[in-house]
């Protein structure tokens, strides 16, 4: 019912019958798929309810102040975000979110009613503006006609004066001939003195005439010297075309963006700190807290200038093919994949964390057989237990921090082995480089240790495990449980740090859909909008650190 009302108020079915149709259609373009944010199951639902709260307050403020364009945009976006975004989060039906869920549905009905009021107010404004515009056009036409008549009258008086002068100075011409010549001129001028008033143009014709600023040409009789009366110099000069005053309601100002609302408060995504604006609120943690260890204290360096996203995708794919041909990157299939066994569907969050856990506890590192065992058997009871604890559906994706907390509580991951968390814009090599540094370890301190990471990107989680060959060299494997390699999961071996960087870049860019690419082309990276951006990633890193001695 709510969806039908929203479509009836903001859709196209009534647009052709209402005075504000064009205006609302222009505003509606600001909410197309290229600008709408997406909701990720790997970020807490609380953040998205918080974002919807900001949109609701922005709508209420604009509605109360009769800022109709803003009210229309924010109201429409709130409805779209709640109906097409929030409801698809796997945590949406959990009992924990019953109160905000009910509140959101109640607000939807309120906003739909108010949006209809906004449309009616817009209709009234457009009618008033059209009446004012037509009155102004009529006034300008009358003024132009008056000035033209004054110009003609002045010209007649000048000719009469010349006739009198000719009568006094001409002795060679008979009076009868002179009077006949002057009378003919006066007769011609009298015939052209009254210029017929042009009919009022239609709305489209008048707008075209005014917008193109065309000059009016009058068909006036010519003088004996070939000049038109309109070309004769006078005190009034050339008459300018009629011009409409600028709109008094900011109609040509671009509609407000999501960023203008959500970035008003510090609303950071994973692993990125706001450094672009001094008006931001105090900095928050760089990534969602993992037992309050994920904070980063230093600001990331400025990102290098990147090529356009489509060009970057092409360049990255070419570089990846080159490394594959050289054997610096090798891909091999696993014996299974998530979803092959009932109960493992959408279990990538648990699978990747268990792979890292197994890698930490084995002497030589995790094997293919151990990975297959995790996918087909070990993850199933863990997924069931975590989903039951969180009141989630049987195939729901689980937020990473919820999985990590559970595994730490059950001694499958250890807090003392946790190195840190990072995240941000995966396309930005500076942000992605933070993940590389955590995996690589500190030279001379932890670079010789095994390490592993869970990498969350585009609604999927993979694991990266490090096999040290020496204190300064290592092999890195990316393990993906999805059936992307001949219908099975895959294990991609990167024989150097450079190979890992190339593979991460390729893995990132190949996951962008057409709508993701459109969003990236239209929107610069903004920390305040990180949770809605298709470029956002999160990574949690562990290393085989010894347990600290207790005092």
N, C-alpha and C positions, 0 to 999 in steps of 0.2 A: 504494500500500500504506500509506504513512504517513497519507494523507488518510483512508483507511478506519479506521485505528486511532484517529486523533484523534476521528472522528465516533462511533466505538464507545465511547470513553471519556467524551467530553464531550457527546455528542449526546443525543437523546431516546429512542433505541431501548431502553435498559435502565433508564431513569429510573423507570418505574412499578414496578420489581421491587426497588429498592434503598432501604435506609433513609435514605440521604443525598440522595435525588432532589430534594426541595424545596430543600434547602440549596444544592445545586449549580446548580439552575435559577435561583435568586436571584443567585448569583454570575455565571452566564452572561449575565444581562441587562446586566452592566456592560461586556460586550464587543460590544454591538450596533452596527449600522452608524453610529449617531449619535455614537459615541464613538471608533470606530476611526480611526486616522490614515491618510492616503492617501500614496501614493508618487508623486512627480512625476519625469518623465524629465528635467526641466530642472534638477534638483539632483544633485550627485555621488552616485553609489551608495555611496561610502565613508561618507557621513553615515548612510545607512540601515543599513549593516552595523554602524556604531558604535552606533546606537540599538538594534539587535537584541542586540548584546553586552551593553548595560546591562540589557535585559529578561532575558537568560539569567542574568546574575549575580544579579539580584533573585530569580529563580526558585530558583536553587541555594541562596541564603541562606535563603529561606523554607522550602525543602524540608528542609534540614539541621536547622533549628530547629523543625521540625514546626509551623510556622505555616501550617496547612492551607488556610485561605481564600486567603491571599496566594499560596501556592504554586500553587493551582488557577488563580487568575486570571492570574498571570504566565506560567505554563506554557501555558495556552490561548492567551494573547495572542501569545506567541512563535511558536507553531505557526501561528496565523492570519496573523500578520504575514509570516512567511517564505513560506508557501504561497500567500497571496492578495495579497501586496504586493511583496516583493522580486523575485519571479520575473517580474513584469510590467515591471520597469525594462529599458529597451532595452540597457543596458550589462551586464545580468546574465550573459549567455553569453560575454562577452569573455574572452579568455585572461588578461587582467590580473587578473580576479577569480576565477580558478579555485580558489585556495587558500581564500578565505573562503566560496566557494560550496560546496565539499566539506565544510568544517567545519560550515556551517549545516545541511546535510543530515544529517550524523552526529549533531548535537545534537538534531535533530528526533526521530530514533529514540529517543535517550536520554530525552528529555522525555516522549514518549508512554508509555514503560514506567513512568516515575516518576509520571505522572499517574494511572495505574491504581492504583499504590500509595497515592497520595493519596486516591483514591476509596474504597479499602478502609479506610483509616484513618478517613475520614469516616463510613463505615458503622458502624464499631465505636464511634466517639464518639456517634453518634446513638442506637444501641442502648442504650449506657450511660446517656445522658441520659434516654431514655424510661423505663428501669427506675427511675432515680432519681426521675423525676417521678411515676410511678405510686406508688412507695413513699411519697413525700411527701404525695400526695393521700390515700392510705389513712391515714397517720399523722394528718393534719389532720381527717379524718372521725372517727377514733376519739377524738381530743381533743375535738372538738366534741360528740360523743355523751356523753363522760364529764362535761363541764361541764354539759350539759343535764340529765343525771341528778342531778348534785350540786344543781343549781338546783331540780329537782323534790323531792328529798329535803329540802332546806331549807324548801321551801314546806310540805311535809307536817308537818314538825316545828313550824312556826309555827302551822299549823291545830290540831295537837294541843294546843299550848300555849293557844290561844284557847278550845278546848273545855274544858280544865281550868279556865280562868278563868271561863267561863260557868257551869260546874257550881257553882263556889264563890259566884258573885255572883247567880245567878238563883234567886229564891225563888218566882216566879210560875209557872214552868214545871215540870211534873212531871219527875222524873228519867228516866222511861221515854221521854218525847217528846224530851228533850234528847239521850239516848243514841242514839235512832233517827235523829235529824237528823245528828249527828256521824258515825254509822256510814255513812250514805248518802254523805256528802262523802268520807270516807276510801276508800269503795269506788270512787267515781269517779276519785279520784287514783291509786289502785292500778292501775286499768285502763290509765291513760295513762302510768304511770311508765316502762314499758319501751317505748322508741321503736324501731321496727324500723330496722336499719341499711340505708341506701340502697346499692344496688349500685354498684360502681366504674363511672364513666362511661367511654365510649369516648374515644379520644384527641381526636377533634374536639369531642365534647360537653364534656369537661373543659377543653379550651383555651378554648372559647367562654365557659364559666362563669367561668374564672379571668380571662380578658382583660377581660370586661365588668364584673368586680367586683360581681356581683350578690349581694344579701343573701339569706340562707336564711330562709324563713318556716315555722315549725312549727305544725301543727294541734293546738293544746293546748286542753284543756277550759276553758270560761269559768267565772268566778266568778259568784256571784249579782249582783254589781254590774256585770256585763257585760264586765269586763276579762279578757284572756287571761293565762294564767300567764306567757307570754313577755314580757308588758308590765309585770309586777310588778318593781319595782326591787330590785336585789340588789347585793352587793358586786362581783360580776363584771361587771355592765353588759351591754350588747349584745355579742354574739359577732361578731367580724369574719369575713368570708369567707376561705377559704384562699387564700394567696398563694404563688406560686412564687418562689424566689430568683432574682436576675438571673443570666443565663448567665455562666459563668466563663471563656469562651473568646473573648469579644469578638464574639459571633455577630451582634449588631445593628449593628456598626460597618460603615460603607460600605466596599466593596472598594476597594483601592488603584487610583489612576488612572495612566494613562500619564505624566501630568505629574510624579507623585510620584517616578518613576524617572528620566525623561529630563532633568528640570530640576535634578537633583542636580549636574550639571556644566554648564559653560557650553556651550550647544549652540544657537548663534544662527543665525537665518535671515538672509536678505539685508536689509541696510540698516536693521537695528533693533538697538538696544543695550538691554541689560537695566538697567532702573532701578527695577523694582518690588520687588526683594528685596536686602537687604544680604548675604544668605548666598550669593549667586552667586559663582562664581569670577571672576577678573579678566576685564574686558571684552575681547571679540575684535573683529575687523573687522566693520563694519556690513554688508558684502556680501561675497560670495565674491571673493577677490582677483583683479583683472585686472591682472596684472603688478605686483602690490603697490601699486596706485594707488587702490583702492576704499575705503580706510579713511576714516572720518569722525571728526572730533575732538570734535564738540560733541554734547551730549545733546539729543534732540528734545524740544520743549515738550510739556506735558501735553495729551492729546487732549480735545477738547470732548465733551460728553455727546451721544451719538447716539440716535436713535429705534430701536425694535426693527427688526430686519433686514427683515421683510416690509413694514413701514411705510416704511422707507427706500427699498426697491425701488420701491414705488408712487410715492413723492414724486419720485424721480429720473427715472422714466419720464415723469411729467407735465411736469417741468421741461424735459426733452429735447424733448418734443413742442412745447412752447411756443417753444423756440429754433429748431426746424425751421420752424415756421409763420412766424416772424419773419424767416427767411432768415439768421439769425446762424450757423446750422450748415447746411451743404449736403453732400449725399451724391451721388456720381456713380460709375457702374460703370467698371471697367477692361475691357480687351479680352480678358482671360484670367484664369486662376486656377491656383493650385498643384495639381498632380496631373493637369492636362489633358494635359501632355506627360509621357511615361514618364521617370522619373528625378527628377521634381520633387516627388514625394509626400513629405509630412512635411519639406519643406525650408524651413519658415518661419524657422528660426534663421539660415540662410545668406541667404535672400531679404531679410529685414529688414536685416541688416548690410550687404548689398550696396547696398540702396536708400540707406542713410545714406552709404555710401562714394561712391556716384554723386552724391548731393546735395552732398557736400563738394567734389567736383572740378569740377562744372559751374558756369558763371558765373551763370546765372539760377535754378539749382535743378533738381532731378530732374523729368523730364516723364513723362506717362503712357506714352509710347512706350518710354522707357528702362526704366520699371518692368516693362512687358510683356516686354521683351527679357531682363531679369534673371530673370523667372519662367519663361519658356519655354526659354531657352538658357543664359545665363551661369551660373545656379546649378547646373545639372546636373553638369558636370565637377568643380565644387568640392565638391558633396555626395559624389560618388563618391570623390574623393581623401581627404576628411576621414574618411569612414566606413571606408575601407580602412586608413587610418593607425591608427584606433582599434579595428579589428577588430569593426565593428558590422555589423548586417544591412542589406539594401538599402533598407529603408524606416524605419530607426531614426531617432528624434529625437536631436538632438545637443545636448549641454550648451552653453550660450552661451559660457562661457569657452574651451572647446575651439575653437569657431568663431572667436572674436576673436583668439586666439593664432595661428591659422593665417592669418587675413587680415592680421594685422600682419606676420607672417614673410614674406608674399608681397606686401607693399607695397600692399595694397588698403585697409587702414586704417593710420593713423599714430599712433604713441604720443604725439607732441607735440600732437595735436588732441584727445586724450582729456581730457574735463573731469572726469568722476567717475562714480560708481555709487551707487545708492540703492535702497531697497526697504523692505519691511515689510508693514503691514496696509493694503491698498488701500482698504478702507472708511474708514479713518481719514484725514480731510482733512489732518492734520499730516504723516503719512507720504507721502501722495500729493503734498503741497505741496512736498516736497523735489525731486521730479522737475520740477515747474513751475519752481522756482527755478533749477535747472541749465540748463533749456532757455532760460529768460528771459535768463540772463546777468547780470553785474554792471552796474548802471547807470553809464554813462560809460566803461566799460572793454570789456566784451564783449557788451553787449546789442544792438549794431548788427550782430553777426556772424551768418551762417547757423549753424544748429545742427541736430542730428539725434539721435534716441534709438531704441534697440531696447527694447521693452517686453515682458516675459515674464510671462504671467498665464494660469492655468488651461490648461496644456499647449499654449499657442499663443504666437506672437511676432508683434507688429506693429511698424511703424516710425512715428515721428513726426518730421516735418521742419518746420523753422522758416524762413519767408520774411520777413526784416525789411522793414518799410515805412519805418521811421525808427529813430532811436536808441532810442525808447521804445515802439514799436508794431510788431506783426508779425502775420502770418497763420500758422496751424499746420495742417498736413495729417496725418491718420492714414491710413496705407496698409496695407490688410489683404489678404493674398493668398488667403484662403479665399473660396469662392464664396457669399458672404452677401448679395450685391446682384444680384438677378435671375439667379442662377446664375453670377455672375462675382465677381472681386475688387472691392474698393471703395476709393475715395479720399474721405475725409470732411474737408471744409474747415471750420475753426473760425476765424471772422473776428476773434476777440479772445481774450485770455487767459481771460476769464470763460466764453466759449463752449467753450474747451478743457477747462476744469474740469468743466463740465456734461457734456460728451461723455465724458470719462474716467470720471466717476461712473456714467453710464449703461452704458458699455462694461463696467465692473466688475460691477455688480449684475445685469445681464442674463445673465451667464455662470454664475451660481450654480444648481446643480441642487437638487432637493428635499432630497437627502441633505446637500448643502453647507449649505443653510439650517438644517437640523436640527442639524448640527454647530455652526454659528455660534450658534444659540439656546442650546445647552447648554454652550458653552465660550467663556470670555473669551479675548481675545488674550493669548498668552504667547510672549515672545521665544524661550524655550527649546524651544517646539514649532512654531516658524515653518515649518520645512520640511515639516510635516505638515498645515498649516492651509490651507483653501481660499481664505483671504483674502490669502495671501502673494503678493507681486510682486517683480520685479527690473527695474531699468532701468539701462542704460549710455548715457551721453551724450557726444557729440563736438561740437566747435564748429570753425569755420573759422579756427583760430588759426594765426598765422604760425610757421614753424619757427624755433626759437631760434638765434641766431648762435653759431657755435662759436668758442671762444677760440683 
